[in-house]
C-alpha cells in the first residue's frame, strides 16, 4: 500500500490569477456600511425617522410598523422593539451566511483559496454555538413574512390616503413601495419558505393538496434562484427610503 | 481550413512526493480550438512522456481529468484554451484535497469508501406494482447527473483546508444522501446519520461546490440546504416536535 501525503496548508494559499479577493472585500465594505448606518438610524437618530407631507406620515422602514409599548423605556429607541426580527432573519439567511462566512471570517475567503484559520484546525461549522443557532432561520422567516406583509400594506395605504399629491410624496411613496416589494420578494424567495411550502414532500402526486404544494414550490424555486439579488436590493431600498425620509425632514 | 498553431506556456506541477514537488514551465504548440487537456497531451507527447495525467472520455462525462487550472477546480477536457489569457502561462495543478500519486494524478479512493457507508435504497415491502409520477422524481433526477469528478469534494474547504474527512462526507455524498432522502419510495430514515455521522452541520453553505460543478447541479440550493431544513424539521424545530408528539404517524 502506498502511503500518500496531503499538501501542507498555508494561509490564503492559492494558484488563482484572478482578483478573488475583490468580491468578498466589496461585500464586507457594503455590509459594514449598512450595519453602521442602521445602528445610527435605529439607535442614535431617533427623532428623524418620520416625516409628514400634506398630513401624510412617511415612516422609515427601520421603524415600520410603528409599535408603542407603555412599558418601553423612554431613553431607548422604539426602533429597537422590532429590529431584532429582520436582523435575525438576515443573519440566519442561507445566502447571507455564504456572504459573511466568506467576507468576514475568510472561511473560506473565496473558492480554492486557503483559509485564515485552517492552520489551527478547530473548525466546527454549524454544529456548535453560536452558528448552530442558524437552524432557527424558519422562525425568523415566520416573523419576517408578517413584517414584509405590513410593509406592502403600508405602501398601499399611503397611496389610498393621498401620498402622491406632491413631488416629495411621490418619491417617498415610490421608495417605500420598492422597499415593500423587494422585502416581500426577499422573504418569499427564502430557502425555508421553499422547504415549508413543498420542499419537505417526497410524494408530490399523492393528493390534490400535495400537487398544489408542488406547484407553489416550483414557483418559489424560481424566485429562489434570484434570492441573492433580492437580499441586496431590499437592503439598498431600505437604506434609500430611510435616507429620503430624513432628507425631507432636513430640507423642510 | 487548418487552424494555425501557436505556442503557449504551461506551468505544470510535477513530482510524486512532497519532497520533490516542483512546478516547471513548458512551451507547447497548440491551436485555438484545443482544450487544456489537449495541451497537456501535447506536452506529454513531445516533451514529457513520463507526465502522469488521468483522463478517459474527453467529453466531460467520465470525471477523470479533474485538476486545478489557474487555481480553479475544472475538468481539463471542458476548459477551452480560448477562455484563457494565453499571453500568460496557464497553471495546472492536481486536486489539492486528495493525496498526490504523481504529477496531476491524485488518489480519490477515500470517496469510494465514504460511498460504502451510505445505506442503500430500501424498497417498500409491498407486492403492489407502484407507478411513480414525473413530478415525484424531478428533483432526484437532477442529482443523477453527477459524474463523480470530485471537483466539489476538492473545493470544499472543510475537506480541503480543515481536512475533516473523518467527520464530514462532502458535497458529493450529501447530494447522494439527498437523492435517497427525497426518493418517493425509499423507506430508510437516514436523517440521524446525515446530522451526526455524515456531518451535515459542518457545511457552512459557502457554495463553492455549486460554483465548480461541471454538470451545473445546484448542489447547495437543491440538495444541501433542503437536507439542512429536513434535519431542522427532525431535530431543531420545537413546534414540529410537539406536533409529532400530538399526532404520531400510524
Interface residues (C-beta under 8 A of the other chain):
Chain A: X2 X4 X5 X6 X7 X8 X9 X14 X15 X16 X17 X18 X20 X94 X97 X98 X101 X102 X107 X108 X111 X112 X113 X114 X115 X118 X121 X123 X124 X125 X126 X127 X131 X132 X135 X136 X137 X138 X191 X192 X194 X195 X199 X200 X202 X203 X204 X205 X211 X214 X224 X225
Chain B: X17 X18 X21 X68 X70 X71 X72 X73 X88 X91 X93 X96 X97 X98 X99 X100 X101 X107 X133 X135 X136 X154 X155 X157 X158 X160 X161 X162 X163 X164 X168 X182 X183 X184 X199 X201 X202 X203 X204 X205 X206 X207 X208 X211 X212 X221 X225 X226 X228 X229 X230 X231 X232 X233 X236 X237
